[in-house]
């Protein structure tokens, strides 16, 4: 579906108007709206689940859990917003000893935000996902570019959010959604057009490296550059050490196989690379891994495009010199299904062939065998920025190889000690982000209430009369939020 420029421009005009309205709302009022949106989403019945199942081939049980996660996101973000957590209110009163002026600072929304729906999470990362929730919590209108892989699901979700906005009597531009890929009469993509538009002040994106990087470049070439918070993929390496392999190679193989093939490998935290030093423990792991992978039944992938890319990328890596198949599902895959596979190579080959470091979105992994820990350290240094890195180790392994662990700390947003990276908890302490190229800004997370921080900017008020200050900074603290007053955190009035 193509859309005319006038249609897209009208969405942005309404969002700009809504932003002026949202600037006058308090954190309590926006949190109330968010909770109502959560209620509306929760009330969506079988139609939503059945539609998403038909469009994505994701099982109903998975979708039911994802819907609950989405509702939980809205409510947890609303709670954090209502508490004033992200206003970060700071008040320094005029004082002969410390400050000549009365200066007060807080965080306010940055303006209309463009959100791109993701293919693999039709609820939690799409129309009603965390980007939309965190932007509205920050006081920013949202325009969603719906993902073409689940259009009808997106329409149902958008209707629920729109109903909440109408129920509050707030401007329609607080939330809107556009469907389609191209701008009518041009060769321009809708996403590129909106990102370049002066009315858009930030972008939230989850998808491929090439898609995220293209939006990032467009945003930085504007007359007024804007932030693009893009999550662009990750191979999430697992570094396994000698003692843990000696103690539980079979269990580790079971955990790795389950994580690698969870949801047909269609997670941004899929552990696509496993690194270890040659030895008896690793041989035991390889034998166990082959047994775990063999019976895994292929399942239908999200859409035709993703399946084609999976087959192409899997074949590209599998055809590289000095690689060999270590494990593969024995059941033949039907049309559109992803069949699990793990190949192996040496650390020397891995270090000299950058193709082997590329992400394969699907149930595919590569096991890298090192001759010694010097090679493991070299791999650690060469690894690009990741969302997650797992250290499969004992305490003794950590003591013996602290240099490797210290290098890994600089390469990821979440460093795991054992366990597997799939399964991202929506909590304050979660950091779902990482150094480039996993994301465009490692300082921010796209999961957990702290995601709101992406769409806030600070503004300081100097010597303003109390009656004209935003509620977050007034002397009487009408919202009852915690503020830093003269260097001390307090919820008391001044």
C-alpha positions as CSV (number, residue, x, y, z in Angstrom):
1,X,0.0,0.0,0.0
2,X,1.3,3.4,-1.0
3,X,0.5,6.6,0.9
4,X,0.4,10.2,-0.4
5,X,2.7,12.8,1.2
6,X,-0.3,14.8,2.3
7,X,-1.6,11.9,4.3
8,X,1.8,11.5,6.1
9,X,2.2,15.2,6.6
10,X,-1.2,15.3,8.3
11,X,-0.2,12.6,10.8
12,X,2.9,14.7,11.7
13,X,0.9,17.9,12.0
14,X,-1.6,16.3,14.4
15,X,1.3,14.9,16.4
16,X,2.9,18.3,16.6
17,X,-0.3,19.8,17.9
18,X,-0.7,16.9,20.4
19,X,2.8,17.5,21.7
20,X,1.9,21.1,22.7
21,X,-1.0,19.5,24.6
22,X,1.1,16.8,26.2
23,X,3.5,19.5,27.5
24,X,0.8,20.6,29.8
25,X,0.1,17.2,31.2
26,X,1.6,15.8,34.4
27,X,3.3,12.5,35.0
28,X,0.2,11.4,36.9
29,X,-2.1,12.2,34.0
30,X,0.0,10.4,31.5
31,X,0.4,7.4,33.7
32,X,-3.4,7.2,34.1
33,X,-3.7,7.2,30.2
34,X,-1.1,4.4,30.0
35,X,-3.0,2.3,32.5
36,X,-6.2,2.7,30.5
37,X,-4.3,1.7,27.4
38,X,-3.1,-1.4,29.3
39,X,-6.7,-2.2,30.2
40,X,-7.8,-1.8,26.6
41,X,-5.1,-4.1,25.3
42,X,-5.8,-6.7,28.0
43,X,-9.5,-6.7,27.0
44,X,-8.7,-7.7,23.5
45,X,-9.9,-11.3,23.1
46,X,-9.4,-14.2,20.8
47,X,-9.6,-12.1,17.6
48,X,-6.2,-10.5,18.4
49,X,-4.5,-13.8,19.2
50,X,-6.0,-15.6,16.2
51,X,-5.1,-12.8,13.9
52,X,-1.5,-12.7,15.1
53,X,-1.2,-16.5,14.9
54,X,-2.4,-16.4,11.3
55,X,-0.1,-13.6,10.3
56,X,3.1,-14.7,12.1
57,X,2.7,-18.5,12.6
58,X,3.7,-17.9,16.2
59,X,1.9,-20.4,18.5
60,X,-1.1,-19.2,20.5
61,X,0.7,-20.0,23.8
62,X,3.6,-17.8,22.9
63,X,1.3,-15.0,21.8
64,X,-0.8,-15.3,25.0
65,X,2.4,-14.8,27.0
66,X,3.6,-11.9,24.9
67,X,0.2,-10.2,25.2
68,X,0.5,-10.4,29.0
69,X,4.1,-9.1,28.8
70,X,2.9,-6.2,26.7
71,X,0.1,-5.3,29.2
72,X,2.7,-5.6,32.0
73,X,5.1,-3.2,30.2
74,X,2.4,-0.5,30.0
75,X,1.6,-0.8,33.7
76,X,5.2,-1.0,34.9
77,X,6.2,2.0,32.8
78,X,3.1,3.9,34.0
79,X,4.1,3.2,37.6
80,X,7.6,4.6,37.0
81,X,6.3,7.6,35.1
82,X,3.7,8.4,37.9
83,X,6.5,8.2,40.5
84,X,8.4,11.0,38.7
85,X,11.4,8.7,38.2
86,X,12.3,10.1,34.8
87,X,11.7,13.8,35.5
88,X,14.9,13.7,37.6
89,X,13.8,16.9,39.2
90,X,16.7,19.0,40.5
91,X,16.2,22.2,42.6
92,X,19.0,24.4,43.8
93,X,17.6,27.3,45.7
94,X,19.2,30.7,45.7
95,X,21.7,30.7,48.5
96,X,24.4,33.2,49.5
97,X,26.8,30.3,50.2
98,X,26.1,28.0,47.1
99,X,24.1,29.6,44.3
100,X,23.3,33.1,43.2
101,X,20.2,32.0,41.3
102,X,17.2,29.8,41.9
103,X,17.7,27.1,39.2
104,X,15.4,24.1,38.7
105,X,15.7,21.3,36.2
106,X,13.6,18.4,35.0
107,X,13.2,16.1,32.1
108,X,10.5,16.8,29.5
109,X,9.5,15.1,26.3
110,X,11.5,15.8,23.1
111,X,8.6,15.8,20.6
112,X,6.8,13.4,18.2
113,X,8.4,10.0,18.0
114,X,8.4,7.7,15.0
115,X,8.2,4.0,16.1
116,X,8.9,1.1,13.7
117,X,7.1,-2.2,14.5
118,X,9.2,-5.3,14.7
119,X,8.6,-8.6,12.9
120,X,9.3,-11.1,15.7
121,X,7.2,-9.5,18.5
122,X,3.8,-8.5,17.1
123,X,2.7,-7.2,20.5
124,X,5.7,-6.3,22.7
125,X,7.9,-4.6,20.1
126,X,5.3,-3.3,17.6
127,X,2.3,-1.0,17.6
128,X,1.6,-1.3,21.3
129,X,5.2,-2.2,22.3
130,X,7.7,-0.7,24.7
131,X,8.8,2.1,22.4
132,X,5.2,3.4,22.1
133,X,4.6,3.1,25.9
134,X,7.9,4.7,26.9
135,X,7.5,7.6,24.4
136,X,3.9,8.4,25.6
137,X,5.1,8.1,29.2
138,X,7.8,10.7,28.4
139,X,5.1,13.1,27.0
140,X,5.8,12.4,23.3
141,X,3.2,11.7,20.7
142,X,3.8,8.6,18.7
143,X,3.5,7.7,15.0
144,X,3.9,4.0,14.4
145,X,5.1,2.6,11.1
146,X,3.3,-0.7,11.2
147,X,5.2,-3.8,10.2
148,X,4.0,-5.4,7.0
149,X,4.3,-8.8,8.4
150,X,1.4,-8.4,10.8
151,X,-0.8,-5.6,9.4
152,X,-4.1,-6.7,10.8
153,X,-2.7,-7.4,14.2
154,X,-1.3,-3.8,14.2
155,X,-4.6,-2.4,13.2
156,X,-6.4,-4.2,16.1
157,X,-3.7,-2.9,18.6
158,X,-3.9,0.6,17.2
159,X,-7.6,0.7,17.7
160,X,-7.3,-0.2,21.4
161,X,-4.8,2.6,22.0
162,X,-6.9,5.1,20.0
163,X,-9.9,4.2,22.1
164,X,-8.0,5.0,25.2
165,X,-7.0,8.4,23.9
166,X,-10.6,9.2,22.9
167,X,-11.8,8.1,26.3
168,X,-9.5,10.7,27.9
169,X,-10.6,13.4,25.4
170,X,-7.0,14.0,24.4
171,X,-6.0,15.0,20.9
172,X,-6.0,12.3,18.3
173,X,-2.4,13.1,17.4
174,X,-1.2,11.6,20.7
175,X,-1.1,8.3,18.8
176,X,-1.5,7.3,15.2
177,X,-0.4,4.6,12.8
178,X,0.5,4.4,9.1
179,X,0.2,1.3,7.0
180,X,2.3,0.7,3.8
181,X,5.8,0.9,2.5
182,X,6.1,3.5,-0.2
183,X,5.2,7.2,-0.6
184,X,2.8,7.5,-3.5
185,X,4.2,8.8,-6.7
186,X,7.8,8.6,-5.5
187,X,10.6,6.0,-5.0
188,X,10.8,7.0,-1.3
189,X,10.0,4.6,1.5
190,X,7.5,5.8,4.1
191,X,10.0,5.1,6.9
192,X,12.7,7.2,5.2
193,X,10.2,10.0,4.5
194,X,9.0,10.2,8.0
195,X,12.5,10.0,9.5
196,X,13.6,12.9,7.4
197,X,10.6,15.0,8.2
198,X,11.4,18.0,10.4
199,X,8.3,17.3,12.6
200,X,9.8,14.0,13.9
201,X,12.1,14.4,16.8
202,X,13.3,10.8,17.6
203,X,13.0,7.3,16.1
204,X,12.6,3.9,17.8
205,X,13.5,1.0,15.7
206,X,14.0,-2.8,16.1
207,X,15.1,-4.8,13.1
208,X,18.1,-5.4,10.8
209,X,21.4,-3.7,10.9
210,X,21.0,-2.3,7.4
211,X,17.5,-0.9,8.2
212,X,18.6,0.7,11.4
213,X,21.8,2.1,10.0
214,X,19.9,3.6,7.1
215,X,17.5,5.4,9.4
216,X,20.4,6.5,11.6
217,X,22.2,8.0,8.5
218,X,19.0,9.8,7.4
219,X,18.5,11.3,10.8
220,X,22.0,12.6,11.0
221,X,21.9,14.1,7.5
222,X,18.9,16.3,8.4
223,X,19.3,20.0,9.0
224,X,18.3,19.2,12.5
225,X,19.8,15.8,13.4
226,X,17.7,13.7,15.7
227,X,18.4,10.6,17.8
228,X,17.6,7.2,16.4
229,X,17.4,4.4,19.0
230,X,17.9,1.4,16.9
231,X,18.3,-2.2,18.0
232,X,20.0,-3.8,15.0
233,X,20.8,-7.4,15.9
234,X,23.4,-9.4,17.8
235,X,25.0,-12.8,17.8
236,X,25.2,-13.0,21.6
237,X,28.3,-15.1,22.0
238,X,28.7,-17.8,24.7
239,X,32.2,-18.1,26.0
240,X,32.5,-21.5,27.8
241,X,35.5,-22.3,30.0
242,X,37.3,-25.5,30.9
243,X,36.0,-26.2,34.4
244,X,32.3,-25.7,33.5
245,X,32.7,-27.9,30.5
246,X,34.3,-30.6,32.6
247,X,31.5,-30.4,35.2
248,X,28.4,-30.1,33.1
249,X,29.0,-30.3,29.4
250,X,25.8,-32.3,28.8
251,X,23.6,-29.9,30.7
252,X,25.3,-26.9,29.0
253,X,24.6,-28.5,25.6
254,X,20.9,-28.9,26.5
255,X,20.7,-25.3,27.6
256,X,22.4,-24.0,24.5
257,X,20.3,-26.0,22.1
258,X,17.1,-24.9,23.7
259,X,18.1,-21.3,23.6
260,X,19.4,-21.4,20.1
261,X,16.2,-22.9,18.7
262,X,13.7,-21.2,21.0
263,X,11.0,-19.6,18.8
264,X,12.8,-21.0,15.8
265,X,15.8,-18.8,16.7
266,X,13.9,-15.7,15.9
267,X,15.0,-13.6,18.9
268,X,17.5,-10.8,19.1
269,X,19.1,-12.5,22.0
270,X,19.6,-15.8,20.2
271,X,23.1,-17.2,21.2
272,X,24.5,-17.6,17.7
273,X,28.2,-18.3,18.6
274,X,29.7,-20.6,21.1
275,X,33.5,-20.3,21.9
276,X,35.6,-22.8,23.9
277,X,39.1,-24.3,24.0
278,X,39.6,-27.8,22.6
279,X,39.6,-30.6,25.1
280,X,37.7,-33.6,26.5
281,X,35.0,-31.3,28.0
282,X,34.3,-29.6,24.6
283,X,34.2,-33.0,22.8
284,X,31.6,-34.2,25.3
285,X,29.7,-30.9,24.7
286,X,29.7,-31.4,20.9
287,X,28.4,-35.0,21.2
288,X,25.6,-33.9,23.5
289,X,24.8,-30.9,21.3
290,X,24.4,-33.2,18.3
291,X,21.9,-35.4,20.2
292,X,19.9,-32.3,21.4
293,X,19.7,-30.7,18.0
294,X,18.8,-33.8,16.0
295,X,15.2,-34.3,17.2
296,X,14.2,-30.7,17.0
297,X,11.2,-30.4,14.6
298,X,11.4,-27.5,12.1
299,X,8.6,-24.9,12.5
300,X,7.3,-22.2,10.3
301,X,9.2,-18.9,10.4
302,X,7.6,-15.5,10.8
303,X,7.2,-14.7,7.1
304,X,8.6,-15.6,3.7
305,X,11.2,-12.9,3.7
306,X,12.7,-14.0,7.0
307,X,12.7,-17.6,5.9
308,X,14.5,-16.7,2.6
309,X,17.1,-14.6,4.4
310,X,17.6,-17.4,6.9
311,X,18.3,-20.0,4.2
312,X,20.5,-17.7,2.3
313,X,22.6,-16.6,5.3
314,X,22.8,-20.1,6.7
315,X,24.0,-21.5,3.4
316,X,26.6,-18.6,3.1
317,X,28.2,-19.4,6.5
318,X,28.0,-23.1,6.0
319,X,29.8,-22.9,2.6
320,X,32.8,-21.0,4.1
321,X,36.1,-22.8,3.9
322,X,37.3,-24.7,7.0
323,X,33.8,-25.2,8.4
324,X,31.9,-28.4,9.1
325,X,28.4,-29.4,10.2
326,X,28.4,-30.4,13.9
327,X,24.7,-30.8,14.5
328,X,21.5,-30.7,12.4
329,X,17.9,-31.5,12.9
330,X,17.0,-34.8,11.2
331,X,13.5,-33.9,10.1
332,X,13.2,-32.4,6.7
333,X,11.9,-28.8,6.7
334,X,8.7,-28.0,4.8
335,X,8.2,-24.8,2.8
336,X,8.8,-21.8,5.1
337,X,10.2,-23.8,8.0
338,X,13.5,-23.3,9.7
339,X,15.7,-26.3,10.3
340,X,18.2,-26.1,13.1
341,X,21.9,-26.4,12.3
342,X,25.2,-25.8,14.0
343,X,28.5,-25.6,12.2
344,X,32.0,-25.6,13.6
345,X,35.3,-23.9,12.8
346,X,38.6,-23.1,14.3
347,X,39.4,-19.8,16.1
348,X,42.1,-19.1,13.5
349,X,39.5,-19.4,10.7
350,X,36.9,-17.3,12.7
351,X,39.4,-14.5,13.3
352,X,40.4,-14.2,9.7
353,X,36.9,-14.6,8.1
354,X,34.5,-11.8,9.1
355,X,31.6,-13.5,7.4
356,X,31.5,-16.0,10.2
357,X,30.7,-13.3,12.7
358,X,27.5,-12.2,10.8
359,X,24.1,-12.8,12.4
360,X,21.9,-15.5,11.0
361,X,18.3,-14.8,12.2
362,X,17.0,-18.3,12.9
363,X,18.0,-21.6,14.5
364,X,21.6,-21.5,13.4
365,X,24.8,-21.5,15.4
366,X,28.6,-21.7,15.0
367,X,30.9,-23.4,17.4
368,X,34.4,-21.8,17.5
369,X,37.2,-24.1,18.7
370,X,40.3,-22.4,20.1
371,X,43.7,-24.1,20.6
372,X,44.3,-22.1,23.8
373,X,43.0,-19.1,25.8
374,X,45.2,-16.7,23.9
375,X,43.0,-17.4,20.9
376,X,39.9,-17.0,23.1
377,X,41.1,-13.6,24.2
378,X,41.7,-12.7,20.5
379,X,38.2,-13.6,19.7
380,X,36.9,-11.6,22.6
381,X,38.8,-8.6,21.4
382,X,37.5,-9.0,17.9
383,X,33.8,-9.5,18.8
384,X,31.7,-6.5,17.8
385,X,29.2,-4.8,20.2
386,X,26.5,-7.2,21.4
387,X,23.2,-7.0,23.3
388,X,24.4,-9.9,25.5
389,X,27.5,-12.1,26.1
390,X,27.3,-15.2,28.3
391,X,30.2,-16.4,30.4
392,X,29.7,-20.1,31.0
393,X,32.1,-20.7,33.8
394,X,32.9,-21.7,37.4
395,X,34.2,-19.2,39.9
396,X,37.7,-20.7,39.4
397,X,37.4,-20.1,35.6
398,X,36.7,-16.4,36.3
399,X,39.7,-16.1,38.6
400,X,42.0,-17.8,36.0
401,X,40.7,-15.8,33.0
402,X,39.7,-12.4,34.4
403,X,41.5,-10.6,31.4
404,X,39.0,-12.2,29.0
405,X,36.0,-11.3,31.2
406,X,37.2,-7.7,31.4
407,X,37.4,-7.4,27.7
408,X,33.9,-8.9,27.4
409,X,32.5,-6.2,29.7
410,X,33.3,-3.6,27.1
411,X,31.5,-5.5,24.3
412,X,27.9,-5.9,25.6
413,X,25.0,-4.4,27.4
414,X,24.2,-7.5,29.5
415,X,26.8,-9.9,30.7
416,X,25.5,-13.3,31.9
417,X,27.2,-15.6,34.4
418,X,25.9,-19.0,33.1
419,X,22.3,-19.4,31.9
420,X,21.3,-18.4,28.4
421,X,20.4,-14.9,27.1
422,X,16.9,-15.6,25.6
423,X,14.2,-14.4,27.9
424,X,14.4,-10.6,28.6
425,X,12.8,-9.6,31.9
426,X,10.9,-6.3,31.9
427,X,12.4,-4.8,35.1
428,X,14.3,-1.6,36.1
429,X,17.7,-3.3,36.2
430,X,17.4,-4.8,32.7
431,X,19.6,-3.3,30.1
432,X,18.5,-4.3,26.6
433,X,21.0,-2.4,24.5
434,X,24.7,-2.6,23.7
435,X,27.7,-1.1,21.9
436,X,27.4,-0.4,18.2
437,X,26.5,-2.2,16.0
438,X,24.0,-4.0,18.3
439,X,22.4,-0.6,18.9
440,X,23.0,3.0,17.9
441,X,23.4,4.2,21.5
442,X,24.7,1.9,24.2
443,X,23.6,4.3,27.0
444,X,19.9,3.3,26.6
445,X,17.7,0.3,27.0
446,X,14.6,-0.6,25.0
447,X,13.3,-2.9,27.7
448,X,12.3,-2.0,31.2
449,X,10.9,1.3,32.6
450,X,14.3,3.0,32.0
451,X,13.4,2.9,28.3
452,X,11.4,6.1,28.9
453,X,14.8,8.0,29.3
454,X,15.4,7.8,25.6
455,X,12.6,10.3,24.8
456,X,13.3,12.9,27.5
457,X,15.5,16.0,27.4
458,X,16.5,18.3,30.4
459,X,15.3,21.9,30.6
460,X,16.4,24.3,33.4
461,X,14.3,27.2,34.7
462,X,16.2,30.1,36.3
463,X,14.5,32.4,38.7
464,X,10.9,31.7,37.5
465,X,7.9,32.6,39.7
466,X,6.5,29.5,41.4
467,X,3.1,29.8,39.7
468,X,4.6,29.5,36.2
469,X,6.8,26.4,36.9
470,X,5.8,22.9,35.8
471,X,4.1,20.9,38.6
472,X,7.2,18.8,38.9
473,X,9.2,21.8,40.1
474,X,6.7,23.8,42.1
475,X,7.6,24.6,45.7
476,X,4.6,22.7,47.1
477,X,5.5,19.5,45.1
478,X,1.8,18.9,44.2
479,X,2.7,15.5,42.5
480,X,4.4,14.2,45.6
481,X,7.4,13.0,43.6
482,X,11.0,12.6,44.9
483,X,13.2,15.5,44.0
484,X,16.8,16.5,44.7
485,X,16.6,19.8,46.6
486,X,20.0,21.4,47.4
487,X,21.7,18.0,46.9
488,X,19.3,16.0,49.1
489,X,16.6,13.6,47.8
490,X,13.2,14.5,49.3
491,X,9.5,14.4,48.6
492,X,8.8,17.3,50.9
493,X,7.5,20.7,49.9
494,X,9.9,23.6,49.9
